[in-house]
Amino acid sequence: MNCPACKHGVLEPVKITEGLPALACNRCNGFLLSMLSYRVWTESNPQLSESQVEIEEADETSKPVICPKCQKLMTKYRISRKAQNKLDSCGNCGELWIDDGEWKLLLSLGVAGKLSSILSHPWQLHIKQKENDEAYESRYEQLLGSEEYTKLKEFRDWANSHISSQKIKNYVARIGI
């Protein structure tokens, strides 16, 4: 079976880690992981925990990836806000393409045991929402300046934590601030 990423390599059986089989490309070092095998592996390794190591850099296949098993287009899923890498998942046959270095990235982020969650709509929505929130905050800091924006955040935090929080918010909305 040929590699879906580099197109020139051949996929050969390997073990990503003890008890987790996959097919690895002999040229680009990416690998094809069966989500079924992965689920069996996670069930037998409940001790998977959050890692505390530095985030690893990893290659990323930016082009569309075609599943080597069923020839369907794989969907890209962002891993986290901390990394731009995306996992390629086949919705048809349940295979996952992991580029060279992305397994180490998953380990360094502490999410190697959460691939099913990463492939979920709530996970992806959370990443987008956090990025939107950061962009919103950044935009207002740019518009107001750092010092004025800091004052505004202090007011917001005070208003949100005040016993009469809702009354304060109603008043501010009413007077048009």
Residue frames as qw, qx, qy, qz and C-alpha x, y, z in Angstrom:
[[0.000, 0.892, 0.452, 0.000, 0.00, 0.00, 0.00],
 [0.437, 0.419, -0.017, 0.796, 1.44, 3.39, -0.97],
 [0.246, -0.358, -0.426, 0.793, 1.80, 6.33, 1.41],
 [0.141, 0.819, 0.543, 0.121, -1.09, 8.83, 1.20],
 [0.212, -0.902, -0.014, 0.377, 1.15, 11.76, 2.16],
 [0.198, -0.633, 0.517, 0.542, 4.40, 11.48, 0.18],
 [0.789, 0.479, -0.017, -0.384, 2.94, 9.17, -2.50],
 [0.518, 0.595, -0.613, -0.026, 6.31, 7.43, -2.98],
 [0.152, -0.382, 0.840, -0.354, 6.76, 5.40, 0.18],
 [0.610, -0.157, -0.733, -0.259, 5.32, 2.02, 1.02],
 [0.574, -0.531, 0.258, -0.567, 3.35, 1.39, 4.22],
 [0.579, 0.153, -0.786, 0.154, 4.87, -1.35, 6.35],
 [0.695, -0.607, -0.365, -0.128, 3.69, -2.84, 9.68],
 [0.290, 0.374, -0.522, 0.710, 5.19, -1.27, 12.83],
 [0.455, -0.652, -0.573, 0.198, 4.34, -0.72, 16.47],
 [0.030, 0.831, -0.014, 0.555, 4.02, 2.95, 17.39],
 [0.252, -0.533, 0.616, -0.523, 4.42, 1.98, 20.99],
 [0.041, -0.072, 0.984, -0.157, 3.98, -1.28, 22.90],
 [0.261, 0.403, 0.841, -0.249, 0.68, -2.86, 21.87],
 [0.366, 0.741, 0.192, -0.528, -0.25, -0.25, 19.24],
 [0.577, 0.087, 0.625, 0.518, 0.18, -1.53, 15.68],
 [0.336, 0.797, 0.054, -0.499, 0.13, 0.73, 12.63],
 [0.773, 0.404, 0.286, 0.396, 1.42, 0.96, 9.07],
 [0.254, -0.791, 0.127, 0.543, 4.41, 3.32, 8.68],
 [0.621, 0.781, -0.062, 0.011, 5.74, 4.94, 5.52],
 [0.851, -0.175, 0.107, 0.482, 9.30, 3.87, 4.82],
 [0.462, 0.450, 0.129, 0.753, 10.07, 7.33, 3.34],
 [0.101, -0.643, -0.004, -0.759, 8.26, 10.12, 5.19],
 [0.232, 0.026, -0.799, 0.554, 7.82, 8.26, 8.53],
 [0.539, -0.140, 0.108, -0.824, 4.13, 9.09, 8.83],
 [0.000, 0.009, 0.999, -0.045, 1.80, 6.27, 9.77],
 [0.557, -0.238, -0.428, -0.671, -1.68, 4.94, 9.26],
 [0.089, -0.080, 0.827, -0.550, -3.43, 4.03, 12.49],
 [0.383, -0.399, -0.746, -0.371, -6.63, 2.03, 12.74],
 [0.356, -0.459, 0.231, -0.780, -8.98, 3.68, 15.22],
 [0.905, -0.255, -0.237, -0.243, -10.16, 0.20, 16.19],
 [0.771, 0.080, -0.419, 0.474, -6.61, -0.79, 17.17],
 [0.102, 0.433, -0.293, 0.846, -6.22, 2.53, 18.92],
 [0.627, -0.466, -0.001, -0.625, -9.39, 2.04, 21.00],
 [0.932, -0.170, -0.313, 0.069, -8.24, -1.44, 22.05],
 [0.574, 0.251, -0.371, 0.686, -4.87, 0.05, 23.02],
 [0.155, -0.483, 0.215, -0.835, -6.41, 2.89, 25.09],
 [0.808, -0.408, -0.141, -0.402, -8.68, 0.43, 26.92],
 [0.916, -0.137, -0.262, 0.273, -5.66, -1.64, 27.91],
 [0.499, 0.126, -0.230, 0.826, -3.67, 1.48, 28.90],
 [0.239, -0.856, -0.430, -0.155, -5.94, 3.44, 31.25],
 [0.565, -0.583, -0.093, 0.577, -2.86, 5.04, 32.85],
 [0.412, 0.463, 0.260, 0.740, -2.41, 7.37, 29.89],
 [0.272, -0.783, -0.355, 0.431, -2.02, 10.73, 31.53],
 [0.221, 0.975, -0.007, 0.029, -1.24, 14.33, 30.79],
 [0.788, 0.143, -0.076, 0.594, 2.37, 14.79, 29.77],
 [0.266, -0.917, -0.057, 0.291, 4.49, 17.59, 31.18],
 [0.628, -0.127, 0.361, 0.678, 7.17, 17.72, 28.50],
 [0.072, 0.513, -0.183, -0.836, 7.84, 20.53, 26.05],
 [0.720, 0.561, 0.261, -0.313, 5.74, 20.68, 22.92],
 [0.564, -0.136, 0.628, 0.519, 7.47, 18.95, 20.02],
 [0.356, 0.530, -0.296, -0.711, 7.55, 20.36, 16.50],
 [0.615, 0.151, 0.772, 0.051, 6.01, 18.05, 13.91],
 [0.035, -0.029, 0.635, 0.771, 5.65, 17.89, 10.15],
 [0.462, 0.451, 0.493, -0.583, 2.23, 18.60, 8.69],
 [0.282, 0.243, 0.758, 0.535, 0.71, 17.39, 5.45],
 [0.197, 0.386, 0.160, -0.887, -1.04, 20.50, 4.20],
 [0.369, 0.109, -0.626, -0.678, -2.42, 18.87, 1.05],
 [0.830, -0.103, 0.077, -0.543, -5.59, 16.78, 1.11],
 [0.143, -0.330, 0.933, -0.028, -4.95, 13.17, 2.07],
 [0.774, 0.051, -0.374, -0.508, -6.72, 10.26, 0.40],
 [0.744, -0.359, 0.508, -0.245, -7.24, 7.20, 2.61],
 [0.161, 0.455, -0.829, -0.282, -4.98, 4.42, 1.30],
 [0.288, 0.079, 0.937, -0.180, -7.49, 1.76, 2.37],
 [0.377, 0.587, 0.700, -0.156, -10.76, 3.01, 0.87],
 [0.355, 0.250, 0.401, 0.806, -9.61, 5.90, -1.38],
 [0.122, -0.875, -0.445, -0.143, -11.93, 8.44, 0.29],
 [0.188, 0.664, -0.196, 0.696, -10.84, 11.97, 1.17],
 [0.536, -0.348, -0.601, 0.480, -9.72, 12.22, 4.80],
 [0.186, -0.910, -0.209, -0.306, -10.97, 15.05, 7.02],
 [0.438, 0.333, -0.429, 0.716, -8.47, 17.26, 8.85],
 [0.559, -0.754, -0.335, -0.079, -8.86, 17.84, 12.61],
 [0.101, 0.747, -0.399, 0.523, -6.86, 20.38, 14.62],
 [0.635, -0.098, -0.679, 0.354, -5.06, 18.82, 17.56],
 [0.387, -0.662, -0.429, 0.478, -5.02, 21.88, 19.84],
 [0.111, 0.991, 0.068, 0.012, -4.66, 25.64, 19.99],
 [0.471, -0.728, 0.396, 0.302, -0.99, 25.18, 20.88],
 [0.392, -0.203, 0.743, 0.503, -0.18, 23.43, 17.60],
 [0.479, 0.444, -0.198, -0.731, -1.33, 24.06, 14.06],
 [0.045, 0.168, -0.953, -0.247, -1.02, 20.38, 13.16],
 [0.743, 0.075, 0.048, -0.664, -4.05, 18.49, 11.95],
 [0.419, -0.086, 0.904, 0.012, -4.79, 14.78, 12.07],
 [0.465, 0.183, -0.517, -0.695, -6.29, 13.28, 8.91],
 [0.435, 0.035, 0.821, -0.369, -9.20, 10.97, 9.64],
 [0.252, -0.053, -0.765, -0.590, -11.19, 8.76, 7.29],
 [0.536, -0.015, 0.358, -0.765, -14.86, 8.91, 8.15],
 [0.789, 0.194, -0.384, -0.439, -15.50, 5.91, 5.92],
 [0.850, 0.052, -0.519, 0.080, -13.17, 3.22, 7.30],
 [0.662, -0.749, -0.020, -0.027, -11.89, 4.70, 10.55],
 [0.794, 0.074, -0.071, 0.599, -8.22, 5.10, 9.65],
 [0.201, -0.962, -0.002, 0.184, -6.11, 7.98, 10.92],
 [0.711, 0.468, -0.109, 0.513, -3.05, 9.41, 9.15],
 [0.492, -0.838, 0.026, 0.234, -0.44, 10.75, 11.57],
 [0.516, 0.789, -0.242, 0.227, 2.43, 12.70, 10.02],
 [0.714, 0.123, -0.419, 0.547, 6.04, 12.29, 11.10],
 [0.198, 0.178, -0.412, 0.871, 6.46, 13.76, 14.57],
 [0.474, -0.415, -0.160, -0.760, 2.76, 14.12, 15.31],
 [0.784, -0.354, -0.510, 0.019, 2.69, 11.14, 17.69],
 [0.515, -0.082, -0.396, 0.756, 5.42, 12.82, 19.76],
 [0.132, -0.298, -0.032, -0.945, 3.40, 16.04, 19.54],
 [0.669, -0.438, -0.406, -0.443, 0.30, 14.21, 20.83],
 [0.741, -0.274, -0.487, 0.372, 2.38, 12.80, 23.69],
 [0.334, 0.069, -0.248, 0.907, 3.91, 16.19, 24.53],
 [0.327, -0.335, -0.120, -0.876, 0.44, 17.80, 24.61],
 [0.243, -0.037, 0.819, -0.518, -0.85, 14.98, 26.83],
 [0.671, 0.277, 0.120, -0.677, -3.56, 14.00, 24.35],
 [0.215, 0.289, -0.887, -0.289, -2.27, 10.70, 22.93],
 [0.052, 0.218, 0.953, -0.206, -5.06, 8.94, 24.81],
 [0.280, 0.566, 0.434, -0.642, -7.74, 11.35, 23.54],
 [0.086, -0.083, 0.653, 0.748, -7.80, 10.86, 19.78],
 [0.009, -0.548, -0.816, -0.184, -11.51, 10.08, 19.77],
 [0.113, -0.799, -0.360, 0.468, -12.15, 13.39, 21.55],
 [0.178, -0.443, 0.344, 0.809, -9.89, 15.30, 19.14],
 [0.032, 0.137, 0.779, 0.611, -11.98, 13.96, 16.26],
 [0.010, -0.635, -0.752, 0.176, -15.19, 15.19, 17.88],
 [0.097, 0.749, 0.331, 0.566, -17.20, 18.28, 16.99],
 [0.450, -0.881, -0.146, 0.014, -17.08, 19.70, 20.57],
 [0.694, -0.378, 0.164, 0.590, -13.25, 19.51, 20.64],
 [0.430, 0.317, 0.381, 0.755, -12.94, 21.28, 17.29],
 [0.126, -0.843, -0.357, -0.382, -15.55, 23.87, 18.30],
 [0.594, -0.749, -0.087, 0.279, -13.68, 24.56, 21.54],
 [0.608, -0.117, 0.249, 0.745, -10.43, 25.23, 19.63],
 [0.199, 0.546, 0.410, 0.702, -12.21, 27.66, 17.29],
 [0.341, -0.869, -0.322, -0.159, -14.00, 29.42, 20.16],
 [0.634, -0.605, 0.009, 0.481, -10.77, 29.92, 22.11],
 [0.490, 0.087, 0.333, 0.801, -9.02, 31.27, 19.02],
 [0.005, -0.721, -0.429, -0.544, -11.93, 33.66, 18.39],
 [0.497, -0.830, -0.226, 0.111, -11.82, 34.81, 22.01],
 [0.626, -0.374, 0.145, 0.668, -8.08, 35.47, 21.78],
 [0.330, 0.356, 0.412, 0.771, -8.50, 37.37, 18.50],
 [0.207, -0.838, -0.403, -0.304, -11.31, 39.47, 20.04],
 [0.582, -0.735, -0.080, 0.339, -9.18, 40.32, 23.09],
 [0.586, -0.120, 0.281, 0.750, -6.19, 41.13, 20.91],
 [0.193, 0.595, 0.451, 0.637, -8.25, 43.39, 18.67],
 [0.314, -0.898, -0.267, -0.157, -9.57, 45.44, 21.59],
 [0.642, -0.558, 0.069, 0.522, -6.12, 45.73, 23.11],
 [0.471, 0.165, 0.381, 0.778, -4.92, 47.03, 19.76],
 [0.001, 0.741, 0.439, 0.508, -7.83, 49.50, 19.48],
 [0.435, -0.877, -0.178, -0.104, -7.63, 50.86, 23.03],
 [0.221, 0.694, -0.549, 0.411, -3.96, 50.50, 23.80],
 [0.589, -0.015, -0.764, 0.262, -2.48, 48.24, 26.42],
 [0.066, 0.023, -0.560, 0.825, -2.96, 50.54, 29.43],
 [0.517, -0.010, 0.029, -0.855, -6.61, 51.39, 28.68],
 [0.735, -0.003, -0.598, -0.321, -7.41, 47.79, 27.83],
 [0.399, 0.010, -0.789, 0.467, -5.96, 46.66, 31.17],
 [0.220, 0.010, 0.397, -0.891, -8.28, 49.11, 32.96],
 [0.668, 0.027, -0.281, -0.689, -11.25, 47.81, 30.98],
 [0.666, 0.002, -0.746, -0.008, -10.42, 44.21, 31.91],
 [0.162, 0.007, -0.697, 0.698, -10.09, 45.19, 35.57],
 [0.456, 0.026, 0.146, -0.878, -13.55, 46.79, 35.42],
 [0.726, 0.046, -0.526, -0.441, -14.97, 43.71, 33.67],
 [0.518, 0.015, -0.807, 0.282, -13.48, 41.39, 36.30],
 [0.075, 0.012, 0.540, -0.838, -14.78, 43.60, 39.12],
 [0.586, 0.043, -0.078, -0.806, -18.27, 43.76, 37.59],
 [0.712, 0.048, -0.652, -0.256, -18.38, 39.99, 36.98],
 [0.476, -0.045, -0.779, 0.405, -17.36, 39.16, 40.54],
 [0.197, -0.185, 0.304, -0.913, -19.55, 41.76, 42.27],
 [0.196, 0.264, 0.870, -0.366, -22.55, 40.59, 44.28],
 [0.430, 0.669, 0.339, -0.503, -24.75, 42.86, 42.14],
 [0.354, -0.183, 0.668, 0.628, -23.13, 41.79, 38.87],
 [0.244, 0.518, 0.746, 0.340, -26.33, 41.68, 36.85],
 [0.025, -0.914, -0.328, 0.240, -27.48, 45.10, 38.06],
 [0.277, -0.644, 0.336, 0.629, -24.12, 46.60, 37.09],
 [0.310, 0.053, 0.757, 0.573, -24.31, 45.01, 33.63],
 [0.149, 0.733, 0.657, 0.096, -27.88, 46.24, 33.17],
 [0.124, -0.888, -0.094, 0.433, -26.86, 49.77, 34.16],
 [0.292, -0.445, 0.527, 0.663, -23.87, 49.82, 31.80],
 [0.270, 0.314, 0.792, 0.448, -26.03, 48.51, 28.96],
 [0.055, 0.831, 0.546, -0.092, -28.73, 51.10, 29.70],
 [0.118, -0.875, 0.053, 0.466, -26.41, 54.10, 29.72],
 [0.713, 0.701, -0.026, -0.004, -24.79, 52.94, 26.51],
 [0.251, -0.752, 0.594, 0.140, -21.28, 52.20, 27.67]]
